[in-house]
Amino acid sequence: MSTAHNEANLGDIAKTVIMPGDPLRAKHIAEKFLEDARLVNQVRNIYAYTGKYKGKEITVMASGMGMPSMGIYSYELFKFYDVDNIIRIGSCGAYVPELNLFDVVLSKSIFTESNFALTFHNEDCHIVDANEELNKKINETADENHIKIVEGNTICSDCFDPYMTQEDFNHFMERVPKDFNALSAEMEAFALCYNAKLLNKKATCLMTVVDSRFKTQVATSDEREKGLDNMIKLALESSLK
């Protein structure tokens, strides 16, 4: 069995998928953390590897950038490959001064202006929740492994946030619900969690801060690919529960 975007056969994909955006990050995780990892998809260079982490079968698969790409891959994993859980691991921008570079953030609720839900399922939905059960497991695992995380709300944007001018940004924030209190912004989590909601599956989003509206320092492209090991370890350890 395969789809237009995934050449893996049924059974090649594990029940739990760790999903970075970057295909090279997926490759890095498979090579560094998984035993007996095998490449099960490379269509459009969206790499997927299945192997074992501490004896449990796990798949690491890239999603690409943005909600349309995440929407395609997560929907197919849930719908056609019978995946139960997806933990997105990615980068984010900080929307509060308390967050520092390389802090780990766990999404609770995700807001978007996108019409992803309206187009896909005729539902005028702009806020979706991450799965509470997965988040509980991740919080417990973080405590057990002494990994500091911050749980809060996330904005999922169609635009790469650092390219907004200050005026653009201020206008955008005026359209965000007043009581939403976003900690961070990224570009994929809404599509993932909406698909999970639609298909009665479980999904959440772990992020590492790589830039901030309150700091001049930004992570390099190499750090974005390989320097996020606390988040990666947290996702993998949580998948064992």
C-alpha positions in Angstrom: 0.0 0.0 0.0 1.2 3.5 -0.7 -0.2 7.0 -1.3 0.7 9.7 -3.8 3.1 11.1 -1.1 4.2 8.1 0.8 5.7 4.9 -0.6 5.7 3.0 2.7 3.8 -0.2 2.9 1.2 -0.8 5.5 3.1 -2.0 8.6 6.2 0.1 7.7 5.0 3.0 9.9 4.8 2.6 13.7 1.7 3.6 15.7 3.6 6.6 17.1 5.3 9.1 14.8 7.7 11.8 15.8 7.4 14.5 13.2 10.0 17.2 12.6 9.5 19.6 9.7 13.0 19.2 8.2 13.8 15.9 6.4 17.4 16.2 7.4 16.3 16.5 11.1 14.4 13.3 10.6 17.6 11.7 9.2 19.6 13.0 12.1 17.2 11.6 14.7 17.1 8.2 13.0 20.8 8.0 12.8 21.5 9.3 16.4 18.6 7.8 18.4 17.1 4.8 16.7 18.3 1.3 16.5 18.0 -0.7 13.2 16.4 2.4 11.5 15.3 1.8 7.9 14.2 4.3 5.4 10.6 3.7 4.5 9.7 6.8 2.5 11.7 9.3 0.4 9.0 10.5 -2.0 9.7 14.2 -2.6 12.6 13.8 -0.2 10.2 13.7 2.8 12.2 11.1 4.7 10.5 8.6 7.0 12.5 6.2 9.1 11.2 3.4 11.3 13.4 1.8 14.0 13.5 1.1 17.7 14.0 3.4 20.6 14.7 1.4 23.8 13.0 -1.6 22.3 9.8 0.2 21.1 9.1 0.7 17.4 9.0 4.4 16.4 8.7 6.2 13.1 10.4 9.6 12.5 9.0 11.3 9.5 9.3 14.9 8.2 6.3 17.0 7.5 7.7 19.8 5.4 6.9 23.4 6.1 3.5 25.0 6.6 0.0 23.7 7.2 -0.7 22.4 3.7 2.3 20.1 3.9 1.6 19.0 7.4 -2.0 18.6 6.6 -1.3 16.1 3.8 1.3 14.0 5.6 -0.5 13.8 9.0 -3.9 13.0 7.4 -2.4 10.2 5.4 -0.6 8.8 8.4 -3.7 8.8 10.5 -6.2 7.7 7.8 -4.2 5.2 5.7 -1.3 4.0 7.9 -3.4 3.7 11.1 -1.1 5.9 13.1 -2.5 6.6 16.6 -0.2 9.3 17.9 1.9 12.1 16.3 4.2 14.4 18.3 5.4 17.3 16.2 8.8 18.5 17.1 9.9 21.8 15.6 11.1 25.3 16.0 9.2 28.3 17.1 9.5 32.0 17.8 8.9 33.4 21.3 6.1 35.8 21.9 6.9 36.5 25.5 10.2 37.9 26.9 10.4 35.2 29.5 11.3 32.6 26.9 15.0 32.2 25.9 16.6 30.6 22.9 16.5 26.8 23.1 13.7 26.7 25.7 11.2 23.9 25.1 7.5 24.8 24.7 4.5 22.4 24.7 1.4 23.5 22.9 -1.9 23.5 24.8 -4.2 25.3 22.3 -3.4 26.5 18.8 -4.9 29.5 17.1 -4.8 30.2 13.4 -6.3 32.7 11.0 -6.0 30.1 8.2 -9.2 28.6 6.7 -7.6 25.1 6.8 -10.6 23.7 8.6 -13.2 25.5 6.5 -11.6 24.4 3.3 -11.0 20.8 4.3 -14.1 20.1 6.4 -16.5 23.0 6.0 -15.9 24.0 9.6 -15.3 27.6 10.6 -12.7 26.5 13.2 -9.7 28.6 14.2 -8.7 27.2 17.6 -7.9 23.5 18.3 -6.5 21.8 21.4 -3.5 19.5 21.6 -4.3 16.1 23.1 -4.5 16.3 26.9 -3.3 12.7 27.4 -0.2 13.1 25.3 0.6 16.4 27.0 0.2 14.8 30.4 2.7 12.1 29.4 5.1 14.7 28.1 4.9 16.8 31.3 5.5 13.6 33.4 8.5 12.6 31.2 9.9 16.1 31.4 9.8 16.0 35.2 11.4 12.5 35.3 14.2 13.6 33.0 14.8 17.0 34.5 13.9 18.8 31.3 12.4 22.2 31.7 9.3 22.8 29.5 6.8 25.6 29.3 3.2 24.6 28.4 1.0 27.3 26.8 -0.9 28.5 23.7 0.6 28.6 20.2 -0.2 30.7 17.2 0.0 28.8 13.9 0.7 31.2 11.0 0.7 31.0 7.2 3.6 33.4 7.1 7.1 33.2 8.5 6.8 35.5 11.5 10.3 37.1 11.5 9.6 38.6 8.0 6.7 40.7 9.4 7.4 44.3 10.0 6.5 45.7 13.4 3.4 47.3 11.9 2.3 44.1 10.3 2.9 42.2 13.5 0.8 44.7 15.6 -2.1 44.5 13.1 -1.9 40.7 13.2 -1.9 40.6 17.0 -5.0 42.8 17.1 -6.8 39.9 15.3 -5.8 37.2 17.8 -8.4 36.6 20.5 -7.7 38.9 23.4 -7.6 36.2 26.0 -5.5 33.7 24.0 -2.2 34.7 25.6 0.1 33.0 23.0 3.6 32.0 24.1 5.0 31.2 20.7 4.4 30.9 17.0 5.0 28.3 14.4 3.5 27.1 11.1 2.2 23.5 11.3 0.5 22.6 14.6 -3.1 23.6 13.8 -3.3 21.3 10.7 -1.8 18.4 12.7 -4.1 18.8 15.7 -7.2 19.5 13.6 -6.6 16.3 11.6 -6.2 14.4 14.8 -9.5 15.8 16.1 -11.3 15.0 12.9 -10.0 11.4 12.8 -10.2 10.7 16.6 -6.5 10.4 16.9 -3.9 12.0 19.3 -1.5 14.8 18.4 0.5 17.5 20.1 3.4 19.9 19.4 6.7 20.3 21.1 8.9 23.2 20.0 12.3 24.7 20.7 12.7 28.5 20.7 15.0 29.5 17.9 14.2 33.2 17.7 12.4 35.8 19.7 10.8 39.2 19.2 12.5 40.3 22.4 16.1 39.1 21.7 18.5 39.7 18.8 20.1 36.2 19.0 18.8 33.6 16.6 19.7 30.0 16.0 21.7 29.0 13.0 20.4 26.6 10.3 22.8 23.9 11.7 21.5 24.5 15.2 17.9 24.2 13.9 18.7 20.9 12.3 20.9 19.3 15.0 20.8 21.4 18.2 17.4 20.5 19.6 18.3 17.3 21.4 16.4 18.1 24.7 13.2 18.3 22.7 14.0 15.2 20.7 14.8 13.2 23.8 11.6 14.4 25.5 9.5 13.3 22.5 11.2 9.9 22.3 11.0 9.2 26.0 7.4 10.2 26.1 6.6 7.8 23.3 7.6 4.9 25.6 4.6 5.6 28.0 
